[in-house]
């Protein structure tokens, strides 16, 4: 959903409430759970991550940041959530500012991972999102090393996103760089 001026949180929450029972915009729901090495046919797969540091304190700070969706870069995005915990079925939207306008990207959490050595979640796109696909954010600790890893598969939906695919790809690459930086800051303590 594209807007000439950025919609306020109340408008976005109303949109999300209207999408509460909407179907996902792709057929491979849950595919990021298994750490894919390739995307479904016709989808682009992104796999990236970084070491955030060491120790349980770093892991706890990184997991807490992910629970707040603080991994989204504030330089060009903000997240609007419906009230409630980050759990299966939770709805949120990313609002992106770019090229003089704003876009709203509705999503629903598909699953969460909450274990002593891992925290994360996977979400899928809902109608109105410029992309179709799924993304998983995961923080882990293994042998005292804390990592943040992202897996996503996507493809543009609709005419405008298809025409703007090269620009969209630039923003996806920017997101990759900035989400890693954000999580390093949050985990650093």
C-alpha positions as CSV (number, residue, x, y, z in Angstrom):
1,X,0.0,0.0,0.0
2,X,1.5,3.3,-1.1
3,X,0.8,6.7,0.3
4,X,1.8,10.3,-0.6
5,X,2.1,11.1,3.1
6,X,2.8,8.7,6.0
7,X,-0.4,7.3,7.6
8,X,-0.8,7.6,11.3
9,X,-0.7,4.6,13.7
10,X,-4.5,4.5,14.1
11,X,-5.0,4.2,10.3
12,X,-2.4,1.4,10.1
13,X,-4.0,-0.5,13.1
14,X,-7.4,-0.3,11.4
15,X,-5.9,-1.8,8.3
16,X,-4.3,-4.6,10.3
17,X,-7.6,-5.3,12.1
18,X,-9.3,-5.6,8.7
19,X,-6.6,-8.2,7.7
20,X,-7.0,-10.4,10.8
21,X,-8.5,-13.2,8.8
22,X,-6.8,-12.6,5.5
23,X,-4.9,-15.4,3.8
24,X,-1.1,-15.1,3.3
25,X,0.0,-13.9,-0.2
26,X,2.0,-17.0,-1.0
27,X,1.6,-20.8,-0.7
28,X,4.7,-21.8,1.2
29,X,3.7,-20.8,4.7
30,X,6.2,-21.8,7.3
31,X,9.0,-22.7,4.8
32,X,11.6,-20.5,6.7
33,X,11.3,-22.6,9.8
34,X,13.6,-25.2,8.3
35,X,16.5,-22.8,7.4
36,X,16.1,-23.1,3.6
37,X,19.1,-23.1,1.3
38,X,17.0,-22.1,-1.7
39,X,13.7,-20.3,-2.1
40,X,10.5,-21.8,-3.5
41,X,10.3,-21.7,-7.3
42,X,9.9,-18.1,-8.5
43,X,11.1,-16.5,-5.2
44,X,14.4,-14.9,-4.4
45,X,16.2,-16.2,-1.2
46,X,18.2,-14.0,1.1
47,X,20.4,-15.5,3.8
48,X,22.6,-13.3,5.9
49,X,23.7,-12.7,9.5
50,X,26.4,-11.6,11.8
51,X,28.1,-12.4,15.1
52,X,26.8,-10.0,17.8
53,X,29.2,-10.8,20.6
54,X,29.6,-13.3,23.4
55,X,27.8,-14.3,26.5
56,X,24.4,-14.7,28.0
57,X,24.0,-11.0,28.6
58,X,24.5,-10.3,24.9
59,X,22.0,-13.0,24.0
60,X,19.4,-11.6,26.4
61,X,19.8,-8.1,25.0
62,X,19.5,-9.3,21.4
63,X,16.5,-11.5,22.2
64,X,14.8,-8.6,24.0
65,X,15.4,-6.3,21.0
66,X,14.0,-8.8,18.6
67,X,10.9,-9.2,20.8
68,X,10.3,-5.4,20.5
69,X,11.0,-5.6,16.7
70,X,13.9,-3.2,17.3
71,X,15.8,-4.9,14.5
72,X,14.0,-2.7,12.0
73,X,16.2,0.2,10.9
74,X,14.8,3.5,12.1
75,X,16.5,5.4,9.3
76,X,13.7,4.5,6.9
77,X,11.2,2.2,8.7
78,X,9.0,2.0,11.6
79,X,6.8,-0.8,12.9
80,X,3.2,-0.5,14.0
81,X,1.8,-3.5,15.9
82,X,-1.6,-4.5,17.2
83,X,-1.5,-4.8,21.0
84,X,-0.3,-8.1,22.4
85,X,2.8,-10.2,22.6
86,X,5.0,-11.3,19.7
87,X,3.3,-14.6,19.2
88,X,1.8,-16.8,16.4
89,X,-1.0,-14.8,14.8
90,X,0.3,-11.3,15.9
91,X,-0.2,-8.6,13.3
92,X,2.2,-5.8,12.5
93,X,3.1,-3.5,9.6
94,X,6.3,-2.0,8.5
95,X,6.0,1.6,7.3
96,X,8.8,2.4,4.9
97,X,9.7,6.0,3.8
98,X,11.3,6.2,0.4
99,X,11.4,8.3,-2.7
100,X,9.1,11.0,-1.3
101,X,6.3,8.7,-0.3
102,X,5.5,6.0,2.3
103,X,4.5,2.4,1.9
104,X,2.8,0.1,4.5
105,X,3.6,-3.6,4.5
106,X,1.2,-5.8,6.5
107,X,2.5,-9.1,8.1
108,X,1.4,-11.9,10.4
109,X,3.7,-13.9,12.7
110,X,3.6,-17.6,11.7
111,X,5.7,-19.1,14.4
112,X,8.0,-18.1,17.2
113,X,11.1,-19.8,18.5
114,X,11.7,-19.4,22.3
115,X,14.3,-21.8,23.6
116,X,17.2,-21.4,26.1
117,X,19.7,-21.0,23.2
118,X,17.5,-19.4,20.5
119,X,14.8,-16.7,20.1
120,X,13.2,-15.7,16.9
121,X,10.1,-15.6,14.8
122,X,8.9,-16.0,11.2
123,X,6.3,-13.9,9.5
124,X,4.4,-13.9,6.2
125,X,3.1,-11.2,4.0
126,X,-0.6,-10.2,3.8
127,X,-2.6,-8.5,1.1
128,X,-1.3,-4.9,0.6
129,X,2.4,-5.8,1.1
130,X,4.6,-4.9,-1.9
131,X,6.3,-8.3,-1.7
132,X,5.0,-11.8,-1.3
133,X,6.9,-14.1,0.9
134,X,8.3,-14.9,4.3
135,X,11.1,-13.9,6.6
136,X,12.6,-15.3,9.8
137,X,14.7,-13.4,12.3
138,X,16.7,-15.6,14.8
139,X,19.1,-14.9,17.6
140,X,21.2,-17.8,18.9
141,X,23.9,-18.6,21.4
142,X,26.2,-21.5,20.7
143,X,29.5,-22.1,22.6
144,X,29.0,-18.6,24.1
145,X,28.9,-17.0,20.6
146,X,25.7,-14.9,19.9
147,X,24.5,-14.7,16.3
148,X,21.7,-12.9,14.5
149,X,20.6,-14.6,11.3
150,X,17.9,-13.8,8.8
151,X,16.3,-16.0,6.1
152,X,13.8,-14.6,3.7
153,X,12.2,-15.5,0.4
154,X,10.2,-13.0,-1.6
155,X,9.0,-11.7,-5.0
156,X,7.3,-8.5,-5.9
157,X,3.5,-8.4,-6.2
158,X,1.4,-6.1,-8.4
159,X,2.5,-3.9,-11.3
160,X,4.1,-1.1,-9.3
161,X,6.4,-3.3,-7.2
162,X,7.4,-5.3,-10.3
163,X,8.3,-2.2,-12.2
164,X,10.2,-0.9,-9.2
165,X,12.0,-4.3,-8.5
166,X,15.5,-2.8,-8.9
167,X,14.7,0.0,-6.4
168,X,13.0,-2.5,-4.1
169,X,16.1,-4.7,-4.2
170,X,18.3,-1.7,-3.2
171,X,16.1,-1.1,-0.2
172,X,16.3,-4.8,0.7
173,X,20.1,-4.7,0.6
174,X,20.0,-1.5,2.7
175,X,17.7,-3.2,5.2
176,X,20.1,-6.1,5.4
177,X,23.0,-3.9,6.3
178,X,21.1,-1.7,8.7
179,X,19.3,-4.5,10.6
180,X,22.7,-6.1,11.3
181,X,23.9,-2.7,12.6
182,X,20.8,-2.2,14.7
183,X,21.1,-5.7,16.3
184,X,24.8,-5.1,17.0
185,X,23.9,-1.9,18.8
186,X,21.1,-3.5,20.9
187,X,23.2,-6.5,21.8
188,X,26.2,-4.4,22.8
189,X,24.8,-3.3,26.1
